Amino acid sequence: MAMEQQHQQPWPSELNSARQGHGLELKDKFTVRYANDARHSNDVGAIQANHPVPPNCTVYYYELTVLDSGIFGKIAIGFADKSFKLTRQPGWEAGSYGYHGDDGKKFIGHGNGEDYGPTFGTGDTVGAGIHLGRQELFFTKNGTRLKVAHRPVRAGLYPTIGLHSKGEIVQVNFGQKPFVFDLEGMLAEEKAAQRAAVDRIPVSSGVTHKLVRQYLLHYGYKETLCAFDEAAGLAREAQQQPAAAAEGAAMSAPSADPADAASALVLRSRLRKCLLAGDVDGALALLAAQCPVVLADSGRFGEVHFQLACQKYIELVRCGRVEEAVLFAQSTLSQLRGPSAASVESSLRDVVALAAYQNPEASPLAHLLGRGQRDAVADAVNAAVLTVASEAGGLPASPGAAAPEAEGSWAGLQLRPALLTRLAEQQQPMGAAAVATPPRPVSRVEALLQQLVAVQGALHEANGGQGWMFNLQEYMLGPTT
């Protein structure tokens, strides 16, 4: 059985009856008997599984139960490559590995065995596993894991068993029923040990505090930031020293003064509140009044314009104002069809299709009506404002700037030809001049998580692309299913 498999690749599920060694009789897809007299070393009855060990799993494991050990109990369990001779025991040939029941020895690619574990026979259940993350081969007997048999061992090998004395009968378990060995428990212990090792790494409370604080500041959670400061006894200090209050913001905009993010905090907090409440027009009014560059520069912030336009349409559908949504799509979103990049075209198609469902909340596109969609748009707008703030050295108040009417705010957000041109340029052939895009500001927490993903990816690559592929969401939140 392949544990924590991440891709739907075929994995061993039964014995391959199309290829087998001498003297074997298959009673079903999992049970096999040796009927020959076994007079020579080359009349072994070996058989493999129907598929090799998949590369993208943490551990692959299967078991064999000895129903009858026959005359001599010359039964072996292990792994071998596709070209393995099925008239030989696993472990006797190069590219094969085996644990033999008659003498308890392990065989690693040649006929000279090494002392390894106890013998096994009638009534015993033995298992063979490959820990792909560590490239380790191991075996078990009656639920007890034996020591590491060999390393390195790679994926692509086939589960292989061998019988070599008359009357031997075995039954193989590829995961179609519970294992005798607690494989899930072994993996849980490994994860617990990894977390314990991480927990032992000393991290000062001050570092943790700064990371949390900078995250709240970066994403514009003003009220939460104030409550956090108050709980930490820093509220008065934060009020008296704005620059100190903005500590860590330089990571959001490396070229900006640390106070830039703090100077835009009120605006960014209000923008987030508007967007999380579904008030896209209110957010546009705030941008037009206090950060008009974001609306004016469609060349750099075209993706933000696109997200805001799509969110406007989604909110109209959410409120049941379908006719208005259709008119808005015809007047605004329709401009993006044709010259849009493939990714934009795909997103646009999903957004527009939302109105086709009588009950969009129960449709396949229901995720567009969820909190995550609003959060994504709010994050994009927040990043754009931070970019402008870093370039301008902050966003001073503009007393003379009046907020436009909500209905007319879309006049300040024309999906201009510059945006269409930029989207079209994304489809230019390789070697064409690329349009400059401002780096997206990130919080320190996000930067650390990006580094974690990069390191895990490098480790996976160094491991030959085998073993569990790191998934940040699954690691932080657990499996989704």
N, C-alpha and C positions, 0 to 999 in steps of 0.2 A: 504494500500500500504506500502511496506517495503522500507524505504529510505536508500540509501547508502549500499545496501545489497552486501556482498562480496563473498558469496558462492551460487551456484545454488541450493538452497534448495527450495522445494515447499513452496509457501506461499499463503495465502487466495486469491482466485480469483473468487469465486461464492458461493452461498448458497448450503448447503448439503441437497438435497431433500430426501436423504435416511433416514434421522433422523429429525423428527420434532414433535412439540407438538400438542395439540388439535386444531381442527378447522381451520387449515391453508390451504390456496389455493395459490399455486405458479403459477403466470402468466408467469414467465420466471425465469432465474437463479438469478435474482436480485430483483424481485418485488413479494411481498407477501401480501395476504389479510386475515383478520380474519373474519370467517363466523359464529362462534358459538354465543350463547347468553351470555356466560361468567357469569354463575350463582355462581360459586364456585372459591375459591382461587387456587385450584389445577387444573383448566382447562385452564391455560395459554397456549398460542401457542408460544413457543420459538423455535428458529432455529439457528444453528451455521454455520460458514463458513466451507469450505471443508478441510482446513488445519489450523494448529495452527500458532501463531506468531513465525517467525524464530528468532533464538537467535543472529545471527551476523548481526544486522542492528542497526543503531543509534536510529531510531524512527519507530515504526509501527503505522499506522493511517488508519482509514476508516470512511466513513460518511453514514448517513441515512437521506433521505428526506421524510417528512410526506406528502403523497399525499392526505390522508383523515384521520382525527383523530377519526372518528367513533363517537360513542355515548358519551364515557367518556374520550377518549384520553389517555388510559392507555398503553402507548408505552414506552419501555425501550431500551437503547443501552448500551453495555458494553462488558465484557469478562468473560469467564468461562472455567473451565477445561473440559476434555473430558468426565468425569463421571457426568457432570451436568444434573439434571433432567429437561427435556424439557417441563415439565408441570408447571414450576416455572419461575418467572421473574429473570433476571440476577441481582445478588446482594442479593437475598433472601437466598441463600444457601452458605455454606462454599465453598471457592474456586471460588467464582464469585463476580463480581463487576458491578454495574449498575447505570445509570443516568436516572431518570424516568420523563416522560413528564407531568403527571397529577399534580404533586406537586413540581417538581423541586428538589427533594431530591436525595441524593446519598445513595446507599445501598452497604455495604461492608461486605458480608458474613453472614448477618442475616437480619431478617425482620424488624428491627428498623432503619428507615431512618434518615439521618441527613440533615439539611438545607444546600444546596449547591449552586444552580444556579436558573435561571429563568425557568418557565414552557415552554413547547414547544408543538406545534400542527400543524394543516394544514398549509402547505407552508413553514414551518421551515426546516432547514437542521442542524442536529447536528452531531458531530463527536466524536470518541473515539480513544485515542492514548496511547501508552506505550513508554516512553522514556527509552530505555533499558540501555543507558549509565548512567542514574541517578536512574533507577528502579522506575520511577514515572508514575502514571496514571493521565491522564488529559482528559477533555472533551471540546468541543467547541459548540457554537451556532451561526449560520449564519455568520461564518467567524471570530468570536471573541473567543479567547482562554479564558476559565475559569480557576480558580485557581487549583492548584494541588489537586487532589481528594484523593490520597492515595499513600503511599510508605511504604515498598518496594513492587514492583510488578515484577514478573519474566516472561520470555518468556515461550512458551509452552501452553499459554492460547488460546482459540478460540474466535474470534469475535462472539458475541452472541447478538441477539435482541429478544425482547418479545412483544407480542400483547395480549390485554386482554379486548377488548370491541368490540362489533359487528360493522362491517363496516370499521375498521381500514385498511388502505393500506399504505405501505411504500416501498420505493425503496432504495437499498443498493449500495453504490459505493466503490468498492475495489481498485480503481485506474484505472478503465477502461475508465474514463473520468476525466477532471480536477476537483480538489476539490474546494469547496467554501473557505475553510480555506487555507491561504498561508503557507503551510508546508515548502516549500523551503525557503521562507523568514524567517521563524522561525529558521531554521538551519543555515542560513547565518548570522543572528543576533548573534546566539550562537558562531559561529566561530569568528566573528568580536570581540565579547566580550573577547574570549579567547586570541586572538592576542593582543588586547589592554592591557590585564592584563600582558602578556609577555613583551610588549613594556614598561610598567611602571617599570619593574625591572631594577634598575640602573646597567649599565655595562660601565666601563670606556673605553675611546677610546684606551687607552694603551693596555688593554686586547684584544680588537678586533684586533688591529694592530699586536700584537704578534701572535695571532692565524693565521691570514692570512699569515704573514711572515713565520711562521714555516711550514705551509702547502706548500707554494711554495718551501721552502728549502727541505722539506721532499721528495717531488715528483720530484725534480730536474728541476724546471722551472727557469733556471738560468737567462735568459734575462728578464723574467717577474719580478723576484726577484730584479734584479738590477734597473729596472724601478720603481718598488714599493719603493725601498729605496731612489731613487733619488727624487721621488715625495714627500716622507715624510721628505726629507732633511737629510737622514741618510747615503747617499752614501759614503761620506768621512770617517765618523765614522766606517762604515762597512769595509772599506779598511784598516783602521789603526788598528782595533781591530777584527781580525778574530774570536776569541773566542766569543766576544760579538755578532758578526754577526751570529753566530751559535746558538744563544740563543733559547731555545725551542727544539733543536735537541735531547736533552737527553730523551724526551718523545718518540722519534722514536726508540732509542736504550738505554733503561734504564741503562745498565751497562757500556755504553761508555762515553768517554769524550765528552762534548758538541760540540767540534770542529770536531768530526769524520765525521758527515754528511756534514759539509762544505768542508772537505778535499776531499770528493768524489763527490762534486757537479758538477765539470766540466765533470767528466766521466759520471755521471748519466744523465746530460743534453744531452751529445752527444749520449748516448744510447737511450734516449727517442726520440731524433730527428731521429735517424736511424730507429727505429721501427715504428714511426708514418709515416715515408716516405716509409715504406715497405722494407727497406734495412736490412733484417735479417742477411745476411752475414757480413755486416759492423758492426752490433752490436756484432756478434760473434768474429770478429777480435779485437774489442775494449776489450771485456772481456778476450780474450786469452792474450792480451798484458798487461792489467792493473789490471785485477781481475781474474786471472786464477783459483782461488779456486772455483768459481761458476761453471766453466765447469768441473773441476776435481772431485768435490764431488757430484756424482750423488745420493749418499745415502741421503744427506740432501736436495739437490736442484733438485731432479729428476722431480718434477712437473714443474719446470722452464724449464728443458731440453725438457720435453714433449710439453710444450706450444710453445717453440721456434721451435721445429720440425714441429708442426702443422702449425705454422704461416709461416714457409718456404714453405710448401706445398700450403697454401692459396695464398701466393704472386705469386707463379708460375702459379696457375690457373687464378689469376686476370690478369696476363700479357698475357694470352693465350698460355702459354708454357705447354700445357697439357701433351705432351709426357714426358717432363722432370719431371713434377709433378708425373706422374705414376711411372717412374723409381725411383724417390726419395721415393715414398711410398713403393715400393717393397724392396728397399735396407735399409730403415731406419724405417718407420712407421710400417712395417709388423712385426718388432721385438716385438712390444707391443701387438700383438694379442695373445690370449690364456691366458697368465698369468696375464693380466691386470685386475685391479679392475673394477667392473661393471660401475662405473661412467666414468672411463677412456675409457672403451670399447665403451660406448655410444657416448662420445665426438668424439672419433676416427672415429666411423662409420659416423657421420655427416660430419666431415672434409673430409674424403676420398670420400664421395658421391658427394661433390661439383663439381668434374670434370665430373660427369655424365650429367650435365645440359648444353645444348647448350648456354643458356644465364643465367649464374649463378646469375647475378645481379637481375634477375626477378624471381628467384627460391625461394622455401620455406627456403633455407639456406642462403639467401642473407645477413642476419645479420652477417655472418662470414666475409663478405667483408666490413663491416661498420667500422666507426671510433672507436666504442666501443670495437670491438675485438682487434684492435691494442693497444688501451689504456690499456686493461686488461693485455696483454702480457708485455707492457712497465712497468706497475705497479708491476708485478711479478718480473721482472728483477731488477727493482729499489729496491724492498724490499730485494732481495738476496744480492745486492751490499751493502746495508746499514747494513745487518747482518754481512757480512764479515768485513766491516769497523769498526763496533763496537767491534768486537773481536780482530782485529789487531791494534786498536788504530789509525785508519786512513789508507788511501791508498797512501803512498808516491810514487812518480814517479819512474818508473823503466827504466832508460835510455837504459839498455842493452836488454830489451824485445822488440823484433820486432814483428809487427803485421803479422800474417800469410796471405797468399794469400786468397782472398775471396773464391775461389773454394775449397781450401784445409781446410778452417776453420771448415768444418764439421768433419775433422779428429780429431779435439780437442773436438768434442761433440759427441762422440760415445754413443749410448744408451746402456750403459754398463750392464753387468749382475747384477751389484749392484742395478741398477734402476729396472730391471725386478724382482729381488728378493724382493725389497721393495714394489713394486706394488702387488706382490703375497702375501706378509705378511699382506697386508691390508685386505686380504680375510681369514686370520687365524681365527679359532674359538675363542670365548670369553675365556679369561683367558690366551691366548698365549702372549708371551712377545712382547710388542709394540716397534716399531722403534722410537728412539728419533727424534723429529722434532723441528727445531729452531722456536721460536715464531716469527710470522710475525711482523715486525716493523709497527707501525701505527702512523699517525700524530695525533696531539692533537684534530683537528677537527673531525677526524674519531673516536677517542676515545670518544668524547662528543656525537657523533651521536649514537655510540654503547650503551652508557649509556642511552640515550633517548629511544632507542628501548627497552632496558631491563626494564626500569621503566614503559613504556607503557604496556609491556607484563605483568608485575607484577600487574599493576592496572586492566588490563583486567581479569587476573586470580582471583584477589580479588573480582571482580564484578561477579563471578560465571561463567566466560567464555562467558558472553553475552554482547551485545553492539558492536559497531564498533571496528574492529581489526585494530590497528595502522599499517599503511603502509608508510614507510619512503619516498619512491619514490613518492607516491601519495601526501603525505603531503608537500614535498618540491617542486615538479614540477607540481602538479595537476593531475587529472585523465588523463590516456593515451587515452581514447576514449571519 
